[in-house]
């Protein structure tokens, strides 16, 4: 199983985004460490956390006219759909498949943060008024 742990390579220097990423990584750790009996509940919590993170990033992109927003948001929608499918699998006691999906999510998230989110973080740091946006668009 591939686990994702928060480290400096995931830090983007835009604190509101980094904080949301830390929350998602923490939820992923809970999923990785939980027994099968609580996997569906932990996965549901993970889906909710991912949804909130992606909604916040999508709102930032929309309000700041981020040029890569369509592609970035498409990734969010696709991953959320896959996560929702994982919840169906967890509720159907398909635990091995969900754990494999968790490993794939860890790999995807690491790459997503270091590429697409890094570009968004840079954009947000340069955007006048970005700090005002961070507290209101959850």
Secondary structure, 3 states (H helix, E strand, C coil): CCCCCCCHHHCCCCHHHHHHHHHHHHHHHHHHHCCHHHHHHHHHHHHHHHHHHHHHHHHHHHHHCCCCHHHHHHHHHHHHHHHHHHHHHHHCCCHHHHHHHHHHHHHHHHHHHHHHHHHHHHHHHHCCCHHHHHCCCC
